[in-house]
């Protein structure tokens, strides 16, 4: 399965939409002072052919988007929260957006996880790399992936063969994150509600219910 075959085709139109104000942020006041609301056009642009399959419902009525870094401790903390939400909510989906901003090891981890997609093992790589402590060496990252069942020989071939597609997807994610004015990870969208940082499962449940009950 070629996860990134659509990136080049949609990159220019998506980024153009971001730069002309499709993601303009609007303070909403309700529910939490920390939340901001993006436009419907912005949400549509972010979800349009994101380069990876959604996790969770095949036909969701609500989608969470997370911009994350494998070396972000707060990103690790939301992993069990998202798993719990997906387990209890059959109409929810999550799109992960690799946004490596914490150094070279984060970048290598993101590239490797995305390359594992050509083995249909992106989510396995994603979960494995977020399950441990800080990533600081390439051989450490490779050992974690190998232990999770990723074929390292094929991974390295795919890293080289699909380098352009991986770079394009990471550039798109970076452009979106900057358009959203994110200043760190995680950056999380629940529908059109943008929240900087994570929260506990009860907060997410309440926010999901509020988004579903409000105008869409």
Secondary structure, 3 states (H helix, E strand, C coil): CCCCCCHHHHHHHHHHHHHHHHCCCEECCCCCCCCEECCHHHHHHHHCCCCCCCEECCCCCEEEEEEECCCCHHHHHHHHHHHHHHHHCCCEEEEEEECCCCCHHHHHHHHHHHHHHHHCCHHHHHHHHHHCCCCCCHHHHHHHHHHCCCCHHHHHHHHHHCHHHHHHHHHHHHHHHHHCCCCCCCEEEECCEEEECCCCHHHHHHHHHHHHHCCC
